[in-house]
Amino acid sequence: MRVIAGIAKGRRLKSPPGDATRPMMDRVKEAIFSSLGSAVHGARVLDLYAGSGSLGLEALSRGAESATFVEWRREVARVLRQNIDLVGLGGVVVPAKVEEYLTRPGPAIDLAFVDPPYALALPSVEHVLGLLAPRLAGGAMVVLHRRAGTGDAAAPPGLETTGRRRYGDAEVTMLTKEER
């Protein structure tokens, strides 16, 4: 697992021990960032279920302004902090469950990555999207990564599904926050 483009291109990232996370394949990550294009530059990024932090760190490498990584598992958060230090572009780790974090007040987000464990049930994913929607700036983008064939998450009010692609057993759904 590595940063694939930008100023930290080629930096190898550590993986959390055991099967604590499921690293995203480079080709899926490249497809996501190709579709995001210039939306990454200057963005305030939120990486939910951050794991190793590969999505948020990729965004920072490609010019994002800041990144907040939400990861509640201690051993995973420890590796995430090591990856942030390794890449050297900053980032804040919040040791909290995603649902708890999203109920706190915070700054508007321009780009959010939602990469929950594959076992997380569809209603729980939809609940997280509903909590996330009010935290998003107008025109913000959300990237949802799930196991293919587990059902399509309904977009909550204020978000519109703008794309869906399948990559092997993974499915990536793009959502956009309505402009105000």
LOVO-187133 format. One record per atom (N, C-alpha, C): residue number from 1; x, z, y; atom name; residue in three letters. Coordinates in nm, 3 decimals. Atoms other than C-alpha are relative to their C-alpha. Layout:
NUM,X,Z,Y,CA,ala
...
//
This chain:
1,0.086,0.000,-0.116,N,met
1,0.000,0.000,0.000,CA,met
1,0.091,0.000,0.123,C,met
2,-0.086,0.015,-0.117,N,arg
2,0.142,-0.100,0.337,CA,arg
2,-0.083,-0.043,0.121,C,arg
3,0.058,0.056,-0.122,N,val
3,0.063,-0.188,0.697,CA,val
3,0.032,-0.149,-0.005,C,val
4,-0.022,0.142,0.024,N,ile
4,0.016,-0.565,0.686,CA,ile
4,0.026,-0.084,0.124,C,ile
5,-0.024,0.079,-0.121,N,ala
5,0.041,-0.673,1.051,CA,ala
5,0.021,0.093,0.119,C,ala
6,-0.017,-0.076,-0.123,N,gly
6,0.125,-0.562,1.402,CA,gly
6,0.138,0.062,0.010,C,gly
7,-0.131,-0.056,-0.028,N,ile
7,0.408,-0.348,1.532,CA,ile
7,0.056,0.086,-0.113,C,ile
8,-0.048,-0.080,0.114,N,ala
8,0.427,-0.135,1.214,CA,ala
8,-0.002,-0.081,-0.129,C,ala
9,0.008,0.089,0.117,N,lys
9,0.411,-0.437,0.980,CA,lys
9,0.108,0.035,-0.103,C,lys
10,-0.093,-0.023,0.110,N,gly
10,0.567,-0.371,0.642,CA,gly
10,0.023,0.146,-0.035,C,gly
11,-0.020,-0.142,0.031,N,arg
11,0.567,0.010,0.661,CA,arg
11,-0.082,0.036,-0.123,C,arg
12,0.067,-0.044,0.123,N,arg
12,0.484,0.149,0.319,CA,arg
12,-0.069,0.133,0.023,C,arg
13,0.078,-0.123,-0.012,N,leu
13,0.216,0.416,0.307,CA,leu
13,-0.002,0.074,-0.133,C,leu
14,0.009,-0.082,0.120,N,lys
14,0.204,0.703,0.062,CA,lys
14,-0.144,0.006,-0.046,C,lys
15,0.134,-0.017,0.057,N,ser
15,-0.092,0.738,-0.171,CA,ser
15,-0.020,0.145,-0.037,C,ser
16,0.029,-0.137,0.044,N,pro
16,-0.260,1.073,-0.228,CA,pro
16,0.015,0.012,-0.151,C,pro
17,-0.023,-0.019,0.143,N,pro
17,-0.195,1.224,-0.572,CA,pro
17,-0.123,-0.028,-0.085,C,pro
18,0.107,0.020,0.097,N,gly
18,-0.400,1.134,-0.877,CA,gly
18,-0.099,-0.107,0.042,C,gly
19,0.106,0.097,-0.033,N,asp
19,-0.730,0.955,-0.832,CA,asp
19,-0.083,0.049,0.118,C,asp
20,0.070,-0.056,-0.116,N,ala
20,-0.818,1.132,-0.506,CA,ala
20,-0.058,-0.108,0.090,C,ala
21,0.049,0.110,-0.084,N,thr
21,-0.863,0.797,-0.329,CA,thr
21,0.007,-0.131,-0.078,C,thr
22,-0.005,0.133,0.059,N,arg
22,-0.911,0.430,-0.408,CA,arg
22,0.054,-0.093,0.107,C,arg
23,-0.060,0.083,-0.104,N,pro
23,-0.665,0.224,-0.203,CA,pro
23,-0.065,-0.139,0.008,C,pro
24,0.058,0.131,-0.022,N,met
24,-0.804,-0.093,-0.051,CA,met
24,0.106,-0.107,-0.023,C,met
25,-0.093,0.110,0.025,N,met
25,-0.644,-0.416,-0.166,CA,met
25,0.037,-0.066,0.134,C,met
26,-0.048,0.063,-0.122,N,asp
26,-0.433,-0.591,0.098,CA,asp
26,-0.085,-0.120,0.041,C,asp
27,0.077,0.119,-0.037,N,arg
27,-0.643,-0.908,0.078,CA,arg
27,-0.134,0.037,0.062,C,arg
28,0.125,-0.046,-0.060,N,val
28,-0.960,-0.712,0.157,CA,val
28,0.027,0.050,0.142,C,val
29,-0.037,-0.052,-0.133,N,lys
29,-0.789,-0.533,0.447,CA,lys
29,0.030,-0.116,0.095,C,lys
30,-0.031,0.117,-0.084,N,glu
30,-0.657,-0.866,0.579,CA,glu
30,-0.128,-0.072,0.042,C,glu
31,0.127,0.067,-0.033,N,ala
31,-1.005,-1.021,0.561,CA,ala
31,-0.078,0.080,0.104,C,ala
32,0.070,-0.085,-0.098,N,ile
32,-1.155,-0.725,0.749,CA,ile
32,0.059,-0.019,0.138,C,ile
33,-0.063,0.009,-0.132,N,phe
33,-0.901,-0.742,1.029,CA,phe
33,-0.005,-0.141,0.057,C,phe
34,0.017,0.137,-0.050,N,ser
34,-0.925,-1.121,1.051,CA,ser
34,-0.138,-0.016,0.064,C,ser
35,0.135,0.011,-0.055,N,ser
35,-1.299,-1.089,1.107,CA,ser
35,-0.017,0.083,0.126,C,ser
36,0.009,-0.083,-0.120,N,leu
36,-1.250,-0.813,1.367,CA,leu
36,0.068,-0.066,0.119,C,leu
37,-0.071,0.071,-0.107,N,gly
37,-1.005,-1.026,1.565,CA,gly
37,0.043,0.091,0.114,C,gly
38,-0.046,-0.072,-0.118,N,ser
38,-0.946,-0.904,1.919,CA,ser
38,-0.077,0.130,0.026,C,ser
39,0.076,-0.125,-0.019,N,ala
39,-1.204,-0.622,1.886,CA,ala
39,0.085,0.123,-0.027,C,ala
40,-0.087,-0.113,0.033,N,val
40,-0.921,-0.402,1.756,CA,val
40,0.083,0.042,0.121,C,val
41,-0.090,-0.029,-0.112,N,his
41,-0.704,-0.428,2.068,CA,his
41,-0.067,0.093,0.102,C,his
42,0.051,-0.096,-0.097,N,gly
42,-0.760,-0.124,2.292,CA,gly
42,-0.114,0.086,-0.050,C,gly
43,0.116,-0.072,0.054,N,ala
43,-1.028,0.020,2.062,CA,ala
43,0.030,0.147,-0.027,C,ala
44,-0.002,-0.139,0.045,N,arg
44,-1.099,0.386,2.008,CA,arg
44,-0.059,-0.003,-0.141,C,arg
45,0.033,0.019,0.141,N,val
45,-1.108,0.399,1.628,CA,val
45,-0.035,0.132,-0.067,C,val
46,0.038,-0.114,0.083,N,leu
46,-1.279,0.640,1.391,CA,leu
46,0.010,-0.045,-0.145,C,leu
47,-0.019,0.033,0.141,N,asp
47,-1.168,0.631,1.026,CA,asp
47,-0.061,0.113,-0.082,C,asp
48,0.073,-0.101,0.077,N,leu
48,-1.424,0.820,0.815,CA,leu
48,0.034,-0.012,-0.148,C,leu
49,-0.047,-0.004,0.140,N,tyr
49,-1.333,0.925,0.458,CA,tyr
49,0.138,-0.066,-0.002,C,tyr
50,-0.124,0.069,-0.032,N,ala
50,-0.983,0.835,0.576,CA,ala
50,0.097,-0.019,-0.116,C,ala
51,-0.094,0.015,0.110,N,gly
51,-0.786,0.892,0.255,CA,gly
51,0.142,-0.009,0.051,C,gly
52,-0.139,0.020,-0.044,N,ser
52,-0.435,0.757,0.313,CA,ser
52,0.009,-0.040,0.146,C,ser
53,0.002,0.043,-0.140,N,gly
53,-0.540,0.635,0.659,CA,gly
53,0.034,-0.146,0.021,C,gly
54,-0.047,0.138,-0.012,N,ser
54,-0.458,0.273,0.585,CA,ser
54,-0.080,-0.085,0.099,C,ser
55,0.079,0.081,-0.094,N,leu
55,-0.747,0.130,0.790,CA,leu
55,0.027,0.039,0.145,C,leu
56,-0.028,-0.044,-0.136,N,gly
56,-0.696,0.341,1.101,CA,gly
56,0.142,-0.031,0.043,C,gly
57,-0.140,0.030,-0.032,N,leu
57,-0.319,0.296,1.084,CA,leu
57,0.022,-0.149,0.021,C,leu
58,-0.006,0.145,-0.021,N,glu
58,-0.360,-0.080,1.049,CA,glu
58,-0.054,-0.034,0.139,C,glu
59,0.057,0.024,-0.133,N,ala
59,-0.581,-0.073,1.361,CA,ala
59,0.099,0.039,0.110,C,ala
60,-0.100,-0.042,-0.099,N,leu
60,-0.317,0.123,1.554,CA,leu
60,0.114,-0.100,0.007,C,leu
61,-0.108,0.097,0.004,N,ser
61,-0.051,-0.122,1.443,CA,ser
61,-0.038,-0.130,0.072,C,ser
62,0.050,0.123,-0.062,N,arg
62,-0.267,-0.407,1.575,CA,arg
62,-0.049,0.021,0.143,C,arg
63,0.028,-0.019,-0.141,N,gly
63,-0.315,-0.252,1.918,CA,gly
63,-0.116,0.091,0.037,C,gly
64,0.106,-0.095,-0.035,N,ala
64,-0.594,0.006,1.896,CA,ala
64,0.058,0.108,0.091,C,ala
65,-0.043,-0.103,-0.096,N,glu
65,-0.576,0.268,2.172,CA,glu
65,0.023,0.134,-0.067,C,glu
66,-0.009,-0.130,0.066,N,ser
66,-0.635,0.570,1.948,CA,ser
66,-0.073,-0.006,-0.133,C,ser
67,0.070,-0.008,0.129,N,ala
67,-0.749,0.671,1.602,CA,ala
67,-0.020,0.145,-0.037,C,ala
68,0.035,-0.131,0.054,N,thr
68,-0.924,0.977,1.465,CA,thr
68,-0.031,-0.021,-0.147,C,thr
69,0.014,0.010,0.145,N,phe
69,-0.905,1.027,1.089,CA,phe
69,-0.075,0.123,-0.050,C,phe
70,0.078,-0.112,0.052,N,val
70,-1.171,1.242,0.921,CA,val
70,0.018,0.005,-0.152,C,val
71,-0.029,-0.018,0.144,N,glu
71,-1.065,1.375,0.579,CA,glu
71,-0.006,0.149,-0.031,C,glu
72,0.018,-0.142,0.026,N,trp
72,-1.176,1.706,0.431,CA,trp
72,0.086,0.055,-0.114,C,trp
73,-0.080,-0.049,0.114,N,arg
73,-0.961,1.724,0.114,CA,arg
73,0.142,0.031,0.045,C,arg
74,-0.130,-0.046,-0.051,N,arg
74,-0.644,1.925,0.192,CA,arg
74,0.117,-0.083,-0.048,C,arg
75,-0.115,0.073,0.054,N,glu
75,-0.404,1.745,-0.040,CA,glu
75,0.003,-0.144,0.051,C,glu
76,0.008,0.136,-0.055,N,val
76,-0.525,1.407,0.087,CA,val
76,0.037,0.001,0.148,C,val
77,-0.032,-0.011,-0.143,N,ala
77,-0.507,1.518,0.452,CA,ala
77,0.150,0.020,0.021,C,ala
78,-0.145,-0.020,-0.011,N,arg
78,-0.146,1.629,0.393,CA,arg
78,0.073,-0.134,-0.009,C,arg
79,-0.062,0.133,0.013,N,val
79,-0.050,1.279,0.274,CA,val
79,-0.036,-0.087,0.120,C,val
80,0.043,0.074,-0.119,N,leu
80,-0.250,1.128,0.560,CA,leu
80,0.089,0.034,0.120,C,leu
81,-0.088,-0.041,-0.111,N,arg
81,-0.047,1.331,0.813,CA,arg
81,0.141,-0.058,-0.018,C,arg
82,-0.131,0.059,0.026,N,gln
82,0.273,1.210,0.645,CA,gln
82,0.001,-0.148,0.036,C,gln
83,0.010,0.143,-0.032,N,asn
83,0.155,0.849,0.679,CA,asn
83,-0.005,-0.023,0.152,C,asn
84,0.006,0.012,-0.147,N,ile
84,0.072,0.901,1.048,CA,ile
84,0.140,0.017,0.058,C,ile
85,-0.138,-0.022,-0.047,N,asp
85,0.423,1.038,1.103,CA,asp
85,0.089,-0.119,-0.036,C,asp
86,-0.080,0.113,0.047,N,leu
86,0.575,0.753,0.900,CA,leu
86,-0.020,-0.124,0.089,C,leu
87,0.030,0.118,-0.081,N,val
87,0.400,0.483,1.104,CA,val
87,0.040,0.024,0.146,C,val
88,-0.049,-0.036,-0.132,N,gly
88,0.474,0.667,1.430,CA,gly
88,-0.082,-0.050,0.117,C,gly
89,0.086,0.050,-0.108,N,leu
89,0.178,0.542,1.634,CA,leu
89,-0.106,0.100,0.043,C,leu
90,0.096,-0.104,-0.036,N,gly
90,-0.014,0.867,1.664,CA,gly
90,-0.123,-0.002,-0.087,C,gly
91,0.123,-0.017,0.076,N,gly
91,-0.355,0.963,1.541,CA,gly
91,-0.027,0.147,-0.020,C,gly
92,0.043,-0.139,0.016,N,val
92,-0.552,1.283,1.501,CA,val
92,-0.073,0.013,-0.133,C,val
93,0.069,-0.028,0.126,N,val
93,-0.655,1.423,1.162,CA,val
93,-0.098,0.114,0.024,C,val
94,0.102,-0.103,-0.010,N,val
94,-0.980,1.618,1.160,CA,val
94,-0.036,0.042,-0.143,C,val
95,0.030,-0.047,0.135,N,pro
95,-1.013,1.831,0.844,CA,pro
95,-0.145,0.049,-0.009,C,pro
96,0.142,-0.033,0.005,N,ala
96,-1.392,1.820,0.809,CA,ala
96,-0.072,-0.100,-0.089,C,ala
97,0.086,0.094,0.070,N,lys
97,-1.666,1.667,0.602,CA,lys
97,-0.059,-0.095,0.105,C,lys
98,0.045,0.104,-0.094,N,val
98,-1.789,1.344,0.761,CA,val
98,-0.131,0.038,0.068,C,val
99,0.130,-0.034,-0.057,N,glu
99,-2.148,1.462,0.810,CA,glu
99,0.014,0.111,0.103,C,glu
100,-0.023,-0.110,-0.093,N,glu
100,-2.027,1.783,0.977,CA,glu
100,0.066,-0.051,0.127,C,glu
101,-0.072,0.054,-0.115,N,tyr
101,-1.787,1.595,1.205,CA,tyr
101,-0.094,-0.079,0.091,C,tyr
102,0.086,0.087,-0.081,N,leu
102,-2.053,1.347,1.319,CA,leu
102,-0.107,0.076,0.076,C,leu
103,0.097,-0.079,-0.076,N,thr
103,-2.282,1.627,1.438,CA,thr
103,0.064,0.065,0.123,C,thr
104,-0.071,-0.055,-0.116,N,arg
104,-2.015,1.741,1.688,CA,arg
104,-0.001,-0.102,0.114,C,arg
105,-0.014,0.094,-0.110,N,pro
105,-2.001,1.593,2.037,CA,pro
105,0.141,-0.059,0.000,C,pro
106,-0.131,0.064,-0.005,N,gly
106,-1.718,1.350,2.090,CA,gly
106,-0.004,-0.125,0.084,C,gly
107,-0.006,0.121,-0.082,N,pro
107,-1.600,1.042,2.276,CA,pro
107,-0.067,-0.118,-0.069,C,pro
108,0.059,0.123,0.055,N,ala
108,-1.763,0.702,2.231,CA,ala
108,0.106,-0.073,-0.083,C,ala
109,-0.086,0.071,0.095,N,ile
109,-1.616,0.497,1.948,CA,ile
109,-0.026,-0.150,0.012,C,ile
110,0.012,0.146,-0.008,N,asp
110,-1.545,0.123,1.965,CA,asp
110,0.003,-0.068,-0.137,C,asp
111,-0.017,0.058,0.132,N,leu
111,-1.458,0.064,1.599,CA,leu
111,0.002,0.114,-0.102,C,leu
112,0.006,-0.104,0.102,N,ala
112,-1.549,0.276,1.296,CA,ala
112,0.015,-0.062,-0.138,C,ala
113,-0.015,0.037,0.141,N,phe
113,-1.437,0.242,0.936,CA,phe
113,-0.069,0.106,-0.083,C,phe
114,0.072,-0.091,0.088,N,val
114,-1.671,0.396,0.680,CA,val
114,0.032,-0.044,-0.142,C,val
115,-0.050,0.036,0.134,N,asp
115,-1.503,0.393,0.339,CA,asp
115,-0.022,0.117,-0.095,C,asp
116,0.030,-0.117,0.081,N,pro
116,-1.683,0.657,0.133,CA,pro
116,0.040,-0.019,-0.146,C,pro
117,-0.022,0.013,0.144,N,pro
117,-1.614,0.736,-0.231,CA,pro
117,-0.109,-0.089,-0.061,C,pro
118,0.098,0.089,0.063,N,tyr
118,-1.783,0.478,-0.451,CA,tyr
118,-0.118,0.077,-0.058,C,tyr
119,0.106,-0.080,0.062,N,ala
119,-1.986,0.759,-0.610,CA,ala
119,-0.104,0.050,0.101,C,ala
120,0.095,-0.049,-0.100,N,leu
120,-2.157,0.847,-0.279,CA,leu
120,-0.126,-0.086,-0.004,C,leu
121,0.129,0.069,0.015,N,ala
121,-2.525,0.757,-0.317,CA,ala
121,-0.040,-0.072,0.129,C,ala
122,0.045,0.082,-0.112,N,leu
122,-2.684,0.493,-0.093,CA,leu
122,-0.073,0.081,0.108,C,leu
123,0.066,-0.078,-0.107,N,pro
123,-2.915,0.742,0.087,CA,pro
123,0.100,0.082,0.082,C,pro
124,-0.103,-0.077,-0.073,N,ser
124,-2.608,0.951,0.180,CA,ser
124,0.078,-0.091,0.094,C,ser
125,-0.070,0.097,-0.085,N,val
125,-2.429,0.642,0.315,CA,val
125,-0.088,-0.035,0.120,C,val
126,0.092,0.032,-0.109,N,glu
126,-2.737,0.552,0.521,CA,glu
126,-0.012,0.116,0.098,C,glu
127,0.005,-0.120,-0.085,N,his
127,-2.751,0.911,0.652,CA,his
127,0.123,0.004,0.092,C,his
128,-0.124,0.001,-0.078,N,val
128,-2.386,0.886,0.766,CA,val
128,-0.009,-0.108,0.109,C,val
129,0.015,0.106,-0.100,N,leu
129,-2.458,0.554,0.941,CA,leu
129,-0.094,0.043,0.112,C,leu
130,0.094,-0.051,-0.100,N,gly
130,-2.753,0.718,1.118,CA,gly
130,0.064,0.103,0.092,C,gly
131,-0.071,-0.098,-0.082,N,leu
131,-2.532,1.005,1.238,CA,leu
131,0.106,-0.068,0.088,C,leu
132,-0.106,0.071,-0.072,N,leu
132,-2.260,0.761,1.346,CA,leu
132,-0.054,-0.081,0.118,C,leu
133,0.053,0.093,-0.100,N,ala
133,-2.482,0.524,1.548,CA,ala
133,0.001,0.055,0.143,C,ala
134,0.000,-0.049,-0.138,N,pro
134,-2.526,0.751,1.855,CA,pro
134,0.141,0.022,0.058,C,pro
135,-0.138,-0.022,-0.046,N,arg
135,-2.147,0.803,1.874,CA,arg
135,0.070,-0.130,0.040,C,arg
136,-0.062,0.130,-0.023,N,leu
136,-2.079,0.430,1.913,CA,leu
136,-0.026,-0.052,0.141,C,leu
137,0.014,0.068,-0.128,N,ala
137,-2.017,0.249,2.240,CA,ala
137,-0.080,-0.128,-0.020,C,ala
138,0.070,0.128,0.009,N,gly
138,-2.227,-0.059,2.316,CA,gly
138,0.094,-0.110,-0.046,C,gly
139,-0.082,0.107,0.053,N,gly
139,-2.093,-0.355,2.120,CA,gly
139,0.101,0.045,-0.106,C,gly
140,-0.094,-0.052,0.100,N,ala
140,-1.897,-0.128,1.883,CA,ala
140,-0.027,-0.063,-0.136,C,ala
141,0.012,0.056,0.135,N,met
141,-1.830,-0.250,1.531,CA,met
141,0.022,0.109,-0.103,C,met
142,-0.013,-0.091,0.114,N,val
142,-1.866,-0.063,1.202,CA,val
142,0.033,-0.084,-0.122,C,val
143,-0.038,0.065,0.125,N,val
143,-1.695,-0.169,0.881,CA,val
143,-0.032,0.097,-0.112,C,val
144,0.041,-0.083,0.114,N,leu
144,-1.860,-0.028,0.567,CA,leu
144,0.055,-0.062,-0.127,C,leu
145,-0.060,0.047,0.126,N,his
145,-1.669,-0.059,0.238,CA,his
145,-0.062,0.079,-0.115,C,his
146,0.066,-0.064,0.115,N,arg
146,-1.861,0.012,-0.086,CA,arg
146,0.021,-0.084,-0.124,C,arg
147,-0.002,0.075,0.126,N,arg
147,-1.873,-0.088,-0.449,CA,arg
147,-0.111,-0.105,0.005,C,arg
148,0.099,0.109,0.003,N,ala
148,-2.050,-0.423,-0.484,CA,ala
148,-0.110,0.032,-0.101,C,ala
149,0.111,-0.015,0.091,N,gly
149,-2.392,-0.416,-0.644,CA,gly
149,-0.065,0.137,0.001,C,gly
150,0.059,-0.134,-0.006,N,thr
150,-2.481,-0.059,-0.540,CA,thr
150,-0.112,0.009,0.101,C,thr
151,0.109,0.004,-0.096,N,gly
151,-2.745,-0.167,-0.292,CA,gly
151,0.051,-0.020,0.141,C,gly
152,-0.037,0.028,-0.139,N,asp
152,-2.738,-0.279,0.069,CA,asp
152,-0.047,0.116,0.088,C,asp
153,0.035,-0.107,-0.092,N,ala
153,-2.727,0.002,0.323,CA,ala
153,-0.084,-0.056,0.114,C,ala
154,0.085,0.041,-0.111,N,ala
154,-3.007,-0.029,0.575,CA,ala
154,0.065,0.043,0.131,C,ala
155,-0.056,-0.032,-0.131,N,ala
155,-2.882,-0.044,0.933,CA,ala
155,-0.096,0.093,0.073,C,ala
156,0.087,-0.090,-0.076,N,pro
156,-3.014,0.250,1.137,CA,pro
156,-0.036,-0.062,0.135,C,pro
157,0.034,0.052,-0.132,N,pro
157,-3.182,0.193,1.474,CA,pro
157,0.123,-0.005,0.090,C,pro
158,-0.112,0.019,-0.090,N,gly
158,-2.932,0.058,1.725,CA,gly
158,0.116,-0.076,-0.061,C,gly
159,-0.104,0.076,0.068,N,leu
159,-2.710,-0.107,1.463,CA,leu
159,-0.062,-0.121,-0.067,C,leu
160,0.047,0.123,0.064,N,glu
160,-2.744,-0.460,1.331,CA,glu
160,0.106,-0.046,-0.101,C,glu
161,-0.092,0.055,0.098,N,thr
161,-2.589,-0.595,1.011,CA,thr
161,0.035,-0.141,0.042,C,thr
162,-0.045,0.131,-0.048,N,thr
162,-2.379,-0.893,1.118,CA,thr
162,0.079,-0.078,-0.103,C,thr
163,-0.072,0.071,0.106,N,gly
163,-2.204,-0.982,0.795,CA,gly
163,0.016,0.084,-0.124,C,gly
164,-0.021,-0.070,0.128,N,arg
164,-2.153,-0.898,0.431,CA,arg
164,0.081,-0.094,-0.088,C,arg
165,-0.084,0.081,0.089,N,arg
165,-1.879,-1.021,0.196,CA,arg
165,0.037,0.082,-0.122,C,arg
166,-0.040,-0.064,0.125,N,arg
166,-1.790,-0.945,-0.161,CA,arg
166,0.141,-0.044,-0.036,C,arg
167,-0.137,0.024,0.043,N,tyr
167,-1.431,-0.916,-0.285,CA,tyr
167,0.017,0.071,-0.135,C,tyr
168,-0.007,-0.063,0.132,N,gly
168,-1.427,-0.853,-0.661,CA,gly
168,-0.107,0.106,-0.012,C,gly
169,0.099,-0.106,0.015,N,asp
169,-1.592,-0.516,-0.716,CA,asp
169,-0.027,0.073,0.132,C,asp
170,0.019,-0.061,-0.131,N,ala
170,-1.584,-0.432,-0.343,CA,ala
170,-0.092,-0.086,0.087,C,ala
171,0.084,0.070,-0.095,N,glu
171,-1.835,-0.521,-0.074,CA,glu
171,0.027,0.058,0.139,C,glu
172,-0.024,-0.041,-0.138,N,val
172,-1.769,-0.508,0.300,CA,val
172,-0.118,-0.047,0.084,C,val
173,0.112,0.030,-0.089,N,thr
173,-2.060,-0.490,0.542,CA,thr
173,0.045,0.028,0.143,C,thr
174,-0.032,-0.015,-0.142,N,met
174,-2.008,-0.541,0.915,CA,met
174,-0.130,0.026,0.075,C,met
175,0.114,-0.035,-0.084,N,leu
175,-2.248,-0.379,1.159,CA,leu
175,0.046,0.004,0.145,C,leu
176,-0.033,0.000,-0.143,N,thr
176,-2.259,-0.406,1.539,CA,thr
176,-0.103,0.083,0.074,C,thr
177,0.087,-0.081,-0.085,N,lys
177,-2.401,-0.160,1.791,CA,lys
177,-0.056,-0.090,0.110,C,lys
178,0.062,0.079,-0.106,N,glu
178,-2.648,-0.315,2.033,CA,glu
178,0.063,0.035,0.135,C,glu
179,-0.048,-0.022,-0.137,N,glu
179,-2.520,-0.358,2.389,CA,glu
179,-0.111,0.066,0.079,C,glu
180,0.103,-0.067,-0.082,N,arg
180,-2.697,-0.148,2.646,CA,arg
180,-0.022,-0.076,0.128,C,arg
//
